Amino acid sequence: MRLVTDLIIGAVKASLAAAAPAKFVPVSFPPVYLADGAGVGLILRTLDYFRAAGRPYDGRMSDALQLLLNKRREDGAWPLQAKQPGQVHFDMEKPGRPSRWNTLRTLHVIEHFANGPGVTPL
């Protein structure tokens, strides 16, 4: 499991390093494999995987958690910053508006890892 954790954390760090400043890295919904291949979508998806798998906080997660916290709006919600490409049957949320789904996913992640050193509390 350590190797899997190292590989996934490495992918997240590469996304962080390749990403433009945080304000330019979109958070999209729904999570889709190809569209979440880089940036905040991959970061949120990966941290949510670790949460669901019951993994404890790891110090290598601090940059990714801080990036998510920096995306929080003044009203306490996380925005939908981009729609996934392709055909959809109906739009659940509009880009630029608060996102119930991104907020829920992010709050689950933050709550799970909130006790980690270097993680700014909500």
MOPAC internal coordinates of N, CA, C and O (Angstrom, degrees):
PM7 1SCF
backbone

  N    0.0000 0     0.00 0     0.00 0    0    0    0
  C    1.4517 1     0.00 0     0.00 0    1    0    0
  C    1.5288 1   110.80 1     0.00 0    2    1    0
  O    1.2310 1   120.83 1   150.56 1    3    2    1
  N    1.3234 1   116.01 1   -29.44 1    3    2    1
  C    1.4607 1   119.55 1   179.92 1    5    3    2
  C    1.5335 1   110.94 1   -61.72 1    6    5    3
  O    1.2310 1   120.30 1   139.51 1    7    6    5
  N    1.3278 1   117.03 1   -40.49 1    7    6    5
  C    1.4582 1   120.85 1   179.24 1    9    7    6
  C    1.5262 1   110.70 1   -63.66 1   10    9    7
  O    1.2310 1   120.23 1   137.11 1   11   10    9
  N    1.3225 1   117.16 1   -42.89 1   11   10    9
  C    1.4711 1   121.04 1   178.46 1   13   11   10
  C    1.5247 1   109.60 1   -61.25 1   14   13   11
  O    1.2310 1   120.68 1   134.24 1   15   14   13
  N    1.3238 1   116.31 1   -45.76 1   15   14   13
  C    1.4628 1   120.59 1   179.09 1   17   15   14
  C    1.5253 1   110.34 1   -59.93 1   18   17   15
  O    1.2310 1   120.27 1   134.70 1   19   18   17
  N    1.3298 1   117.09 1   -45.30 1   19   18   17
  C    1.4683 1   120.91 1   179.63 1   21   19   18
  C    1.5308 1   111.34 1   -61.23 1   22   21   19
  O    1.2310 1   120.52 1   137.10 1   23   22   21
  N    1.3193 1   116.61 1   -42.90 1   23   22   21
  C    1.4710 1   120.06 1  -179.78 1   25   23   22
  C    1.5270 1   111.71 1   -65.09 1   26   25   23
  O    1.2310 1   120.66 1   136.85 1   27   26   25
  N    1.3248 1   116.34 1   -43.15 1   27   26   25
  C    1.4632 1   119.39 1  -178.33 1   29   27   26
  C    1.5238 1   110.38 1   -69.23 1   30   29   27
  O    1.2310 1   120.21 1   135.39 1   31   30   29
  N    1.3203 1   117.21 1   -44.61 1   31   30   29
  C    1.4663 1   120.37 1   177.95 1   33   31   30
  C    1.5260 1   109.27 1   -61.39 1   34   33   31
  O    1.2310 1   119.60 1   142.17 1   35   34   33
  N    1.3194 1   118.37 1   -37.83 1   35   34   33
  C    1.4616 1   121.61 1   177.29 1   37   35   34
  C    1.5173 1   111.56 1   -61.65 1   38   37   35
  O    1.2310 1   120.32 1   138.90 1   39   38   37
  N    1.3293 1   117.00 1   -41.10 1   39   38   37
  C    1.4711 1   120.64 1   177.95 1   41   39   38
  C    1.5146 1   110.89 1   -65.01 1   42   41   39
  O    1.2310 1   120.32 1   139.85 1   43   42   41
  N    1.3166 1   117.00 1   -40.15 1   43   42   41
  C    1.4657 1   120.59 1   178.75 1   45   43   42
  C    1.5270 1   110.04 1   -65.78 1   46   45   43
  O    1.2310 1   120.19 1   135.79 1   47   46   45
  N    1.3222 1   117.24 1   -44.21 1   47   46   45
  C    1.4689 1   120.04 1   178.51 1   49   47   46
  C    1.5250 1   111.13 1   -61.92 1   50   49   47
  O    1.2310 1   120.07 1   141.44 1   51   50   49
  N    1.3194 1   117.47 1   -38.56 1   51   50   49
  C    1.4659 1   120.66 1   177.57 1   53   51   50
  C    1.5223 1   110.12 1   -64.20 1   54   53   51
  O    1.2310 1   120.06 1   140.96 1   55   54   53
  N    1.3313 1   117.49 1   -39.04 1   55   54   53
  C    1.4631 1   120.66 1   177.29 1   57   55   54
  C    1.5200 1   110.73 1   -65.31 1   58   57   55
  O    1.2310 1   120.72 1   139.42 1   59   58   57
  N    1.3282 1   116.23 1   -40.58 1   59   58   57
  C    1.4654 1   119.80 1   178.00 1   61   59   58
  C    1.5234 1   110.69 1   -63.25 1   62   61   59
  O    1.2310 1   120.68 1   136.54 1   63   62   61
  N    1.3320 1   116.30 1   -43.46 1   63   62   61
  C    1.4604 1   120.32 1  -178.26 1   65   63   62
  C    1.5210 1   111.79 1   -67.81 1   66   65   63
  O    1.2310 1   120.54 1   144.46 1   67   66   65
  N    1.3338 1   116.58 1   -35.54 1   67   66   65
  C    1.4654 1   120.74 1  -177.57 1   69   67   66
  C    1.5174 1   112.34 1   -82.37 1   70   69   67
  O    1.2310 1   120.58 1   161.95 1   71   70   69
  N    1.3182 1   116.50 1   -18.05 1   71   70   69
  C    1.4670 1   120.13 1  -175.71 1   73   71   70
  C    1.5224 1   110.62 1   -71.82 1   74   73   71
  O    1.2310 1   121.81 1   -31.60 1   75   74   73
  N    1.3135 1   114.13 1   148.40 1   75   74   73
  C    1.4621 1   120.74 1   171.44 1   77   75   74
  C    1.5282 1   107.01 1   -69.31 1   78   77   75
  O    1.2310 1   119.53 1    -0.26 1   79   78   77
  N    1.3266 1   118.50 1   179.74 1   79   78   77
  C    1.4576 1   118.67 1   175.07 1   81   79   78
  C    1.5248 1   110.21 1   -50.36 1   82   81   79
  O    1.2310 1   120.72 1   -31.22 1   83   82   81
  N    1.3275 1   116.23 1   148.78 1   83   82   81
  C    1.4676 1   122.60 1  -171.72 1   85   83   82
  C    1.5193 1   113.83 1   -49.44 1   86   85   83
  O    1.2310 1   119.69 1   145.82 1   87   86   85
  N    1.3200 1   118.20 1   -34.18 1   87   86   85
  C    1.4618 1   119.03 1  -177.08 1   89   87   86
  C    1.5288 1   112.01 1   -68.52 1   90   89   87
  O    1.2310 1   119.70 1   165.13 1   91   90   89
  N    1.3187 1   118.19 1   -14.87 1   91   90   89
  C    1.4559 1   121.48 1  -179.81 1   93   91   90
  C    1.5253 1   113.21 1  -100.20 1   94   93   91
  O    1.2310 1   119.79 1   177.03 1   95   94   93
  N    1.3262 1   118.00 1    -2.97 1   95   94   93
  C    1.4538 1   121.89 1  -178.84 1   97   95   94
  C    1.5204 1   108.06 1   -96.74 1   98   97   95
  O    1.2310 1   119.61 1   -67.38 1   99   98   97
  N    1.3448 1   118.36 1   112.62 1   99   98   97
  C    1.4586 1   119.88 1  -173.61 1  101   99   98
  C    1.5214 1   113.99 1   -79.21 1  102  101   99
  O    1.2310 1   121.52 1   -28.93 1  103  102  101
  N    1.3316 1   114.69 1   151.07 1  103  102  101
  C    1.4525 1   122.85 1   170.53 1  105  103  102
  C    1.5145 1   105.51 1  -107.73 1  106  105  103
  O    1.2310 1   120.41 1   -58.57 1  107  106  105
  N    1.3263 1   116.82 1   121.43 1  107  106  105
  C    1.4549 1   119.88 1  -176.15 1  109  107  106
  C    1.5179 1   111.14 1  -117.64 1  110  109  107
  O    1.2310 1   121.19 1   -13.40 1  111  110  109
  N    1.3269 1   115.33 1   166.60 1  111  110  109
  C    1.4534 1   122.45 1   176.48 1  113  111  110
  C    1.5083 1   107.56 1  -148.67 1  114  113  111
  O    1.2310 1   118.09 1   -34.88 1  115  114  113
  N    1.2798 1   121.24 1   145.12 1  115  114  113
  C    1.4606 1   127.28 1    -2.77 1  117  115  114
  C    1.5208 1   111.19 1   -76.53 1  118  117  115
  O    1.2310 1   120.53 1   -19.57 1  119  118  117
  N    1.3433 1   116.59 1   160.43 1  119  118  117
  C    1.4518 1   118.73 1   179.03 1  121  119  118
  C    1.5264 1   109.85 1   -66.39 1  122  121  119
  O    1.2310 1   120.62 1   -54.28 1  123  122  121
  N    1.3048 1   116.42 1   125.72 1  123  122  121
  C    1.4586 1   122.55 1  -179.59 1  125  123  122
  C    1.5126 1   107.44 1  -128.31 1  126  125  123
  O    1.2310 1   120.61 1   -43.10 1  127  126  125
  N    1.3163 1   116.45 1   136.90 1  127  126  125
  C    1.4638 1   121.15 1  -173.65 1  129  127  126
  C    1.5250 1   113.07 1   -51.33 1  130  129  127
  O    1.2310 1   119.39 1   123.55 1  131  130  129
  N    1.3144 1   118.77 1   -56.45 1  131  130  129
  C    1.4640 1   120.83 1  -174.61 1  133  131  130
  C    1.5191 1   112.11 1   -70.05 1  134  133  131
  O    1.2310 1   119.83 1   138.30 1  135  134  133
  N    1.3259 1   117.94 1   -41.70 1  135  134  133
  C    1.4582 1   120.33 1  -177.66 1  137  135  134
  C    1.5204 1   111.72 1   -71.94 1  138  137  135
  O    1.2310 1   120.15 1   153.49 1  139  138  137
  N    1.3412 1   117.32 1   -26.51 1  139  138  137
  C    1.4567 1   120.87 1   178.55 1  141  139  138
  C    1.5228 1   111.73 1   -88.99 1  142  141  139
  O    1.2310 1   120.08 1  -163.21 1  143  142  141
  N    1.3227 1   117.44 1    16.79 1  143  142  141
  C    1.4528 1   121.21 1  -174.43 1  145  143  142
  C    1.5080 1   114.85 1   -68.52 1  146  145  143
  O    1.2310 1   119.35 1   165.49 1  147  146  145
  N    1.3102 1   118.84 1   -14.51 1  147  146  145
  C    1.4583 1   121.40 1   178.83 1  149  147  146
  C    1.5165 1   108.98 1  -152.88 1  150  149  147
  O    1.2310 1   121.28 1   -17.97 1  151  150  149
  N    1.2984 1   115.16 1   162.03 1  151  150  149
  C    1.4571 1   119.95 1   174.41 1  153  151  150
  C    1.5179 1   113.65 1    80.18 1  154  153  151
  O    1.2310 1   121.45 1    21.03 1  155  154  153
  N    1.3368 1   114.83 1  -158.97 1  155  154  153
  C    1.4568 1   121.63 1  -173.09 1  157  155  154
  C    1.5218 1   111.88 1   -64.82 1  158  157  155
  O    1.2310 1   119.83 1   147.44 1  159  158  157
  N    1.3282 1   117.93 1   -32.56 1  159  158  157
  C    1.4575 1   119.54 1   177.90 1  161  159  158
  C    1.5189 1   111.77 1   -58.06 1  162  161  159
  O    1.2310 1   120.58 1   134.86 1  163  162  161
  N    1.3308 1   116.50 1   -45.14 1  163  162  161
  C    1.4643 1   120.78 1   177.44 1  165  163  162
  C    1.5184 1   110.61 1   -66.84 1  166  165  163
  O    1.2310 1   120.38 1   140.50 1  167  166  165
  N    1.2975 1   116.88 1   -39.50 1  167  166  165
  C    1.4593 1   120.74 1  -179.16 1  169  167  166
  C    1.5249 1   110.43 1   -63.23 1  170  169  167
  O    1.2310 1   120.28 1   131.07 1  171  170  169
  N    1.3226 1   117.06 1   -48.93 1  171  170  169
  C    1.4591 1   120.50 1   179.81 1  173  171  170
  C    1.5233 1   110.40 1   -63.45 1  174  173  171
  O    1.2310 1   120.39 1   135.56 1  175  174  173
  N    1.3090 1   116.86 1   -44.44 1  175  174  173
  C    1.4676 1   120.91 1  -179.97 1  177  175  174
  C    1.5297 1   110.68 1   -61.22 1  178  177  175
  O    1.2310 1   119.71 1   137.22 1  179  178  177
  N    1.3257 1   118.16 1   -42.78 1  179  178  177
  C    1.4576 1   121.86 1  -178.78 1  181  179  178
  C    1.5230 1   111.49 1   -67.06 1  182  181  179
  O    1.2310 1   120.41 1   133.56 1  183  182  181
  N    1.3247 1   116.82 1   -46.44 1  183  182  181
  C    1.4617 1   119.58 1   179.05 1  185  183  182
  C    1.5254 1   111.02 1   -64.39 1  186  185  183
  O    1.2310 1   120.35 1   144.66 1  187  186  185
  N    1.3270 1   116.94 1   -35.34 1  187  186  185
  C    1.4620 1   120.31 1   177.34 1  189  187  186
  C    1.5282 1   110.06 1   -67.31 1  190  189  187
  O    1.2310 1   120.24 1   144.45 1  191  190  189
  N    1.3258 1   117.15 1   -35.55 1  191  190  189
  C    1.4708 1   120.60 1   174.76 1  193  191  190
  C    1.5310 1   109.90 1   -61.19 1  194  193  191
  O    1.2310 1   120.10 1   130.85 1  195  194  193
  N    1.3369 1   117.41 1   -49.15 1  195  194  193
  C    1.4604 1   120.30 1  -179.99 1  197  195  194
  C    1.5270 1   110.86 1   -60.81 1  198  197  195
  O    1.2310 1   120.37 1   140.94 1  199  198  197
  N    1.3299 1   116.89 1   -39.06 1  199  198  197
  C    1.4675 1   120.38 1   177.46 1  201  199  198
  C    1.5176 1   110.67 1   -61.47 1  202  201  199
  O    1.2310 1   120.59 1   129.93 1  203  202  201
  N    1.3421 1   116.47 1   -50.07 1  203  202  201
  C    1.4647 1   121.27 1  -178.24 1  205  203  202
  C    1.5300 1   111.71 1   -63.88 1  206  205  203
  O    1.2310 1   120.61 1   149.91 1  207  206  205
  N    1.3345 1   116.44 1   -30.09 1  207  206  205
  C    1.4644 1   120.66 1   179.20 1  209  207  206
  C    1.5265 1   111.88 1   -82.32 1  210  209  207
  O    1.2310 1   120.38 1   177.05 1  211  210  209
  N    1.3326 1   116.88 1    -2.95 1  211  210  209
  C    1.4553 1   120.76 1   178.57 1  213  211  210
  C    1.5195 1   114.19 1    75.01 1  214  213  211
  O    1.2310 1   120.38 1  -159.24 1  215  214  213
  N    1.3269 1   116.88 1    20.76 1  215  214  213
  C    1.4587 1   120.41 1  -179.60 1  217  215  214
  C    1.5311 1   110.10 1   -72.95 1  218  217  215
  O    1.2310 1   120.17 1   -37.82 1  219  218  217
  N    1.3382 1   117.27 1   142.18 1  219  218  217
  C    1.4659 1   119.80 1   177.72 1  221  219  218
  C    1.5252 1   111.01 1   -77.80 1  222  221  219
  O    1.2310 1   121.59 1   -11.45 1  223  222  221
  N    1.3116 1   114.56 1   168.55 1  223  222  221
  C    1.4722 1   120.51 1   176.53 1  225  223  222
  C    1.5157 1   109.72 1   -59.15 1  226  225  223
  O    1.2310 1   120.96 1   -38.59 1  227  226  225
  N    1.3123 1   115.76 1   141.41 1  227  226  225
  C    1.4608 1   123.52 1   176.32 1  229  227  226
  C    1.5266 1   105.61 1  -127.81 1  230  229  227
  O    1.2310 1   119.81 1   -45.71 1  231  230  229
  N    1.3062 1   117.97 1   134.29 1  231  230  229
  C    1.4605 1   122.07 1  -176.57 1  233  231  230
  C    1.5152 1   114.11 1   -54.62 1  234  233  231
  O    1.2310 1   120.43 1   154.46 1  235  234  233
  N    1.3416 1   116.78 1   -25.54 1  235  234  233
  C    1.4614 1   120.35 1   179.32 1  237  235  234
  C    1.5236 1   112.36 1   -71.03 1  238  237  235
  O    1.2310 1   120.14 1   170.42 1  239  238  237
  N    1.3240 1   117.33 1    -9.58 1  239  238  237
  C    1.4618 1   121.68 1   179.59 1  241  239  238
  C    1.5288 1   113.03 1   -85.50 1  242  241  239
  O    1.2310 1   119.72 1   168.98 1  243  242  241
  N    1.3270 1   118.13 1   -11.02 1  243  242  241
  C    1.4631 1   120.89 1  -170.54 1  245  243  242
  C    1.5306 1   113.31 1   -59.88 1  246  245  243
  O    1.2310 1   119.31 1   136.87 1  247  246  245
  N    1.3319 1   118.93 1   -43.13 1  247  246  245
  C    1.4665 1   120.82 1   179.54 1  249  247  246
  C    1.5241 1   111.27 1   -63.29 1  250  249  247
  O    1.2310 1   120.81 1   138.00 1  251  250  249
  N    1.3296 1   116.07 1   -42.00 1  251  250  249
  C    1.4603 1   120.27 1  -179.96 1  253  251  250
  C    1.5347 1   110.69 1   -65.66 1  254  253  251
  O    1.2310 1   120.25 1   137.09 1  255  254  253
  N    1.3210 1   117.12 1   -42.91 1  255  254  253
  C    1.4674 1   120.50 1   178.58 1  257  255  254
  C    1.5252 1   110.85 1   -64.19 1  258  257  255
  O    1.2310 1   120.65 1   139.06 1  259  258  257
  N    1.3246 1   116.36 1   -40.94 1  259  258  257
  C    1.4604 1   119.46 1   179.84 1  261  259  258
  C    1.5284 1   111.27 1   -65.33 1  262  261  259
  O    1.2310 1   120.12 1   142.21 1  263  262  261
  N    1.3403 1   117.38 1   -37.79 1  263  262  261
  C    1.4580 1   120.68 1   176.70 1  265  263  262
  C    1.5276 1   110.57 1   -60.65 1  266  265  263
  O    1.2310 1   120.62 1   136.81 1  267  266  265
  N    1.3344 1   116.43 1   -43.19 1  267  266  265
  C    1.4726 1   119.53 1   177.28 1  269  267  266
  C    1.5236 1   111.23 1   -62.51 1  270  269  267
  O    1.2310 1   120.60 1   135.85 1  271  270  269
  N    1.3267 1   116.46 1   -44.15 1  271  270  269
  C    1.4701 1   119.65 1   179.59 1  273  271  270
  C    1.5221 1   111.24 1   -62.10 1  274  273  271
  O    1.2310 1   119.88 1   144.83 1  275  274  273
  N    1.3225 1   117.83 1   -35.17 1  275  274  273
  C    1.4670 1   121.30 1   179.74 1  277  275  274
  C    1.5250 1   112.60 1   -68.91 1  278  277  275
  O    1.2310 1   119.89 1   161.23 1  279  278  277
  N    1.3306 1   117.82 1   -18.77 1  279  278  277
  C    1.4629 1   122.04 1   179.06 1  281  279  278
  C    1.5293 1   112.40 1   -81.57 1  282  281  279
  O    1.2310 1   120.01 1   169.76 1  283  282  281
  N    1.3034 1   117.58 1   -10.24 1  283  282  281
  C    1.4657 1   121.84 1  -176.90 1  285  283  282
  C    1.5181 1   111.19 1   -64.91 1  286  285  283
  O    1.2310 1   121.08 1   -45.13 1  287  286  285
  N    1.3300 1   115.53 1   134.87 1  287  286  285
  C    1.4594 1   121.57 1   179.22 1  289  287  286
  C    1.5292 1   110.18 1   -80.77 1  290  289  287
  O    1.2310 1   120.56 1   -12.47 1  291  290  289
  N    1.3202 1   116.54 1   167.53 1  291  290  289
  C    1.4634 1   120.72 1   179.02 1  293  291  290
  C    1.5173 1   112.06 1   -62.99 1  294  293  291
  O    1.2310 1   120.19 1   151.26 1  295  294  293
  N    1.3459 1   117.25 1   -28.74 1  295  294  293
  C    1.4632 1   120.34 1   179.83 1  297  295  294
  C    1.5281 1   112.54 1   -80.87 1  298  297  295
  O    1.2310 1   120.01 1  -177.01 1  299  298  297
  N    1.3388 1   117.58 1     2.99 1  299  298  297
  C    1.4528 1   122.06 1   176.93 1  301  299  298
  C    1.5118 1   114.55 1    91.07 1  302  301  299
  O    1.2310 1   119.84 1   175.20 1  303  302  301
  N    1.3105 1   117.92 1    -4.80 1  303  302  301
  C    1.4683 1   121.45 1  -179.33 1  305  303  302
  C    1.5255 1   109.85 1   -98.41 1  306  305  303
  O    1.2310 1   121.52 1   -15.76 1  307  306  305
  N    1.3174 1   114.70 1   164.24 1  307  306  305
  C    1.4595 1   121.00 1   172.65 1  309  307  306
  C    1.5173 1   107.48 1  -103.57 1  310  309  307
  O    1.2310 1   120.11 1   -39.67 1  311  310  309
  N    1.3149 1   117.40 1   140.33 1  311  310  309
  C    1.4683 1   120.01 1  -175.46 1  313  311  310
  C    1.5194 1   112.96 1   -82.22 1  314  313  311
  O    1.2310 1   121.78 1   -17.92 1  315  314  313
  N    1.3173 1   114.20 1   162.08 1  315  314  313
  C    1.4535 1   120.94 1   163.96 1  317  315  314
  C    1.5171 1   104.09 1   -93.26 1  318  317  315
  O    1.2310 1   120.05 1   -68.51 1  319  318  317
  N    1.3064 1   117.52 1   111.49 1  319  318  317
  C    1.4543 1   120.54 1  -174.62 1  321  319  318
  C    1.5128 1   113.07 1   -96.66 1  322  321  319
  O    1.2310 1   120.52 1   161.53 1  323  322  321
  N    1.3296 1   116.61 1   -18.47 1  323  322  321
  C    1.4668 1   118.96 1  -178.97 1  325  323  322
  C    1.5250 1   109.49 1  -154.93 1  326  325  323
  O    1.2310 1   121.29 1   -35.44 1  327  326  325
  N    1.3281 1   115.14 1   144.56 1  327  326  325
  C    1.4639 1   120.40 1   172.76 1  329  327  326
  C    1.5144 1   108.41 1   -90.78 1  330  329  327
  O    1.2310 1   121.30 1   -31.65 1  331  330  329
  N    1.3110 1   115.12 1   148.35 1  331  330  329
  C    1.4562 1   118.97 1   175.21 1  333  331  330
  C    1.5263 1   109.07 1   -71.06 1  334  333  331
  O    1.2310 1   119.92 1   -37.14 1  335  334  333
  N    1.3216 1   117.77 1   142.86 1  335  334  333
  C    1.4620 1   119.94 1   178.30 1  337  335  334
  C    1.5257 1   110.92 1   -71.01 1  338  337  335
  O    1.2310 1   120.97 1   -22.69 1  339  338  337
  N    1.2916 1   115.75 1   157.31 1  339  338  337
  C    1.4549 1   120.62 1   176.19 1  341  339  338
  C    1.5162 1   112.16 1   107.76 1  342  341  339
  O    1.2310 1   121.75 1    -1.43 1  343  342  341
  N    1.3114 1   114.26 1   178.57 1  343  342  341
  C    1.4581 1   121.15 1  -176.30 1  345  343  342
  C    1.5302 1   110.39 1   -77.72 1  346  345  343
  O    1.2310 1   121.10 1   -43.90 1  347  346  345
  N    1.3186 1   115.50 1   136.10 1  347  346  345
  C    1.4595 1   121.80 1   174.28 1  349  347  346
  C    1.5195 1   108.26 1  -127.07 1  350  349  347
  O    1.2310 1   120.80 1   -28.78 1  351  350  349
  N    1.3213 1   116.08 1   151.22 1  351  350  349
  C    1.4580 1   119.93 1   179.63 1  353  351  350
  C    1.5255 1   111.11 1   -78.58 1  354  353  351
  O    1.2310 1   120.45 1   146.52 1  355  354  353
  N    1.3169 1   116.74 1   -33.48 1  355  354  353
  C    1.4610 1   121.31 1   175.31 1  357  355  354
  C    1.5320 1   107.82 1  -161.09 1  358  357  355
  O    1.2310 1   121.28 1   -28.93 1  359  358  357
  N    1.3225 1   115.16 1   151.07 1  359  358  357
  C    1.4674 1   120.58 1   178.38 1  361  359  358
  C    1.5157 1   109.07 1   -86.99 1  362  361  359
  O    1.2310 1   120.97 1   -57.42 1  363  362  361
  N    1.3269 1   115.75 1   122.58 1  363  362  361
  C    1.4604 1   119.81 1   179.50 1  365  363  362
  C    1.5286 1   110.90 1   -81.22 1  366  365  363
  O    1.2310 1   120.72 1   144.87 1  367  366  365
  N    1.3149 1   116.23 1   -35.13 1  367  366  365
  C    1.4576 1   121.13 1  -177.65 1  369  367  366
  C    1.5131 1   108.50 1  -145.41 1  370  369  367
  O    1.2310 1   120.83 1   -19.47 1  371  370  369
  N    1.3103 1   116.01 1   160.53 1  371  370  369
  C    1.4617 1   120.97 1  -178.67 1  373  371  370
  C    1.5311 1   109.67 1  -107.37 1  374  373  371
  O    1.2310 1   120.38 1   -43.19 1  375  374  373
  N    1.3452 1   116.87 1   136.81 1  375  374  373
  C    1.4679 1   119.97 1   177.45 1  377  375  374
  C    1.5239 1   111.41 1   -56.50 1  378  377  375
  O    1.2310 1   121.46 1   -37.60 1  379  378  377
  N    1.3224 1   114.82 1   142.40 1  379  378  377
  C    1.4525 1   121.22 1  -179.91 1  381  379  378
  C    1.5176 1   113.49 1    90.55 1  382  381  379
  O    1.2310 1   120.20 1   166.76 1  383  382  381
  N    1.3087 1   117.22 1   -13.24 1  383  382  381
  C    1.4622 1   121.85 1  -179.89 1  385  383  382
  C    1.5233 1   109.77 1  -100.05 1  386  385  383
  O    1.2310 1   120.09 1   -16.01 1  387  386  385
  N    1.3385 1   117.43 1   163.99 1  387  386  385
  C    1.4732 1   119.01 1   175.39 1  389  387  386
  C    1.5276 1   109.80 1   -59.33 1  390  389  387
  O    1.2310 1   120.66 1   -37.30 1  391  390  389
  N    1.3023 1   116.34 1   142.70 1  391  390  389
  C    1.4588 1   122.02 1  -179.15 1  393  391  390
  C    1.5201 1   110.45 1  -113.15 1  394  393  391
  O    1.2310 1   120.89 1   -62.13 1  395  394  393
  N    1.3127 1   115.90 1   117.87 1  395  394  393
  C    1.4716 1   119.26 1   177.49 1  397  395  394
  C    1.5209 1   110.49 1   -63.85 1  398  397  395
  O    1.2310 1   120.25 1   140.51 1  399  398  397
  N    1.3360 1   117.14 1   -39.49 1  399  398  397
  C    1.4616 1   120.84 1  -176.33 1  401  399  398
  C    1.5262 1   111.59 1   -71.73 1  402  401  399
  O    1.2310 1   119.79 1   133.95 1  403  402  401
  N    1.3207 1   118.01 1   -46.05 1  403  402  401
  C    1.4638 1   119.51 1   178.19 1  405  403  402
  C    1.5191 1   110.76 1   -64.22 1  406  405  403
  O    1.2310 1   120.50 1   142.10 1  407  406  405
  N    1.3323 1   116.64 1   -37.90 1  407  406  405
  C    1.4654 1   120.31 1   178.39 1  409  407  406
  C    1.5239 1   110.18 1   -63.81 1  410  409  407
  O    1.2310 1   119.94 1   134.38 1  411  410  409
  N    1.3205 1   117.72 1   -45.62 1  411  410  409
  C    1.4660 1   121.28 1   179.67 1  413  411  410
  C    1.5231 1   111.28 1   -61.54 1  414  413  411
  O    1.2310 1   120.41 1   131.46 1  415  414  413
  N    1.3224 1   116.83 1   -48.54 1  415  414  413
  C    1.4711 1   120.48 1  -179.97 1  417  415  414
  C    1.5264 1   111.39 1   -61.23 1  418  417  415
  O    1.2310 1   120.78 1   136.28 1  419  418  417
  N    1.3295 1   116.12 1   -43.72 1  419  418  417
  C    1.4598 1   119.80 1  -177.93 1  421  419  418
  C    1.5257 1   111.61 1   -68.95 1  422  421  419
  O    1.2310 1   119.97 1   139.46 1  423  422  421
  N    1.3175 1   117.66 1   -40.54 1  423  422  421
  C    1.4699 1   120.09 1   178.12 1  425  423  422
  C    1.5246 1   111.55 1   -63.19 1  426  425  423
  O    1.2310 1   120.05 1   141.63 1  427  426  425
  N    1.3213 1   117.51 1   -38.37 1  427  426  425
  C    1.4720 1   119.88 1   176.02 1  429  427  426
  C    1.5230 1   110.54 1   -60.45 1  430  429  427
  O    1.2310 1   120.65 1   135.89 1  431  430  429
  N    1.3198 1   116.36 1   -44.11 1  431  430  429
  C    1.4693 1   121.07 1  -179.60 1  433  431  430
  C    1.5246 1   110.42 1   -65.76 1  434  433  431
  O    1.2310 1   120.41 1   130.30 1  435  434  433
  N    1.3221 1   116.82 1   -49.70 1  435  434  433
  C    1.4700 1   120.89 1  -177.65 1  437  435  434
  C    1.5305 1   110.50 1   -61.54 1  438  437  435
  O    1.2310 1   120.37 1   136.62 1  439  438  437
  N    1.3283 1   116.90 1   -43.38 1  439  438  437
  C    1.4665 1   120.33 1   179.63 1  441  439  438
  C    1.5284 1   110.88 1   -61.06 1  442  441  439
  O    1.2310 1   120.68 1   138.54 1  443  442  441
  N    1.3166 1   116.30 1   -41.46 1  443  442  441
  C    1.4732 1   120.28 1  -177.96 1  445  443  442
  C    1.5354 1   111.72 1   -66.81 1  446  445  443
  O    1.2310 1   120.12 1   140.90 1  447  446  445
  N    1.3208 1   117.37 1   -39.10 1  447  446  445
  C    1.4598 1   121.28 1  -174.60 1  449  447  446
  C    1.5228 1   113.55 1  -104.38 1  450  449  447
  O    1.2310 1   119.24 1  -169.51 1  451  450  449
  N    1.3126 1   119.05 1    10.49 1  451  450  449
  C    1.4670 1   123.27 1  -172.05 1  453  451  450
  C    1.5246 1   113.90 1   -62.02 1  454  453  451
  O    1.2310 1   119.51 1   156.18 1  455  454  453
  N    1.2997 1   118.54 1   -23.82 1  455  454  453
  C    1.4585 1   120.16 1  -176.58 1  457  455  454
  C    1.5209 1   113.38 1   -86.55 1  458  457  455
  O    1.2310 1   120.39 1  -177.73 1  459  458  457
  N    1.3223 1   116.86 1     2.27 1  459  458  457
  C    1.4584 1   120.11 1  -179.04 1  461  459  458
  C    1.5190 1   111.45 1   -72.82 1  462  461  459
  O    1.2310 1   119.96 1   -37.07 1  463  462  461
  N    1.3304 1   117.67 1   142.93 1  463  462  461
  C    1.4595 1   120.18 1   176.83 1  465  463  462
  C    1.5398 1   109.58 1   -64.77 1  466  465  463
  O    1.2310 1   120.76 1   -38.52 1  467  466  465
  N    1.2923 1   116.14 1   141.48 1  467  466  465
  C    1.4549 1   120.45 1   179.40 1  469  467  466
  C    1.5105 1   114.04 1    84.96 1  470  469  467
  O    1.2310 1   120.16 1  -179.98 1  471  470  469
  N    1.3405 1   117.30 1     0.02 1  471  470  469
  C    1.4659 1   120.91 1   178.64 1  473  471  470
  C    1.5170 1   107.36 1   -97.19 1  474  473  471
  O    1.2310 1   120.89 1   -61.30 1  475  474  473
  N    1.3296 1   115.90 1   118.70 1  475  474  473
  C    1.4505 1   121.07 1   179.63 1  477  475  474
  C    1.5244 1   108.86 1   -71.24 1  478  477  475
  O    1.2310 1   119.42 1   -55.21 1  479  478  477
  N    1.3295 1   118.72 1   124.79 1  479  478  477
  C    1.4649 1   119.11 1   179.83 1  481  479  478
  C    1.5225 1   111.75 1   -67.11 1  482  481  479
  O    1.2310 1   120.86 1   -21.07 1  483  482  481
  N    1.3129 1   115.95 1   158.93 1  483  482  481
  C    1.4729 1   120.66 1   179.41 1  485  483  482
  C    1.5050 1   111.04 1   -69.47 1  486  485  483
  O    1.2310 1   120.10 1   180.00 1  487  486  485

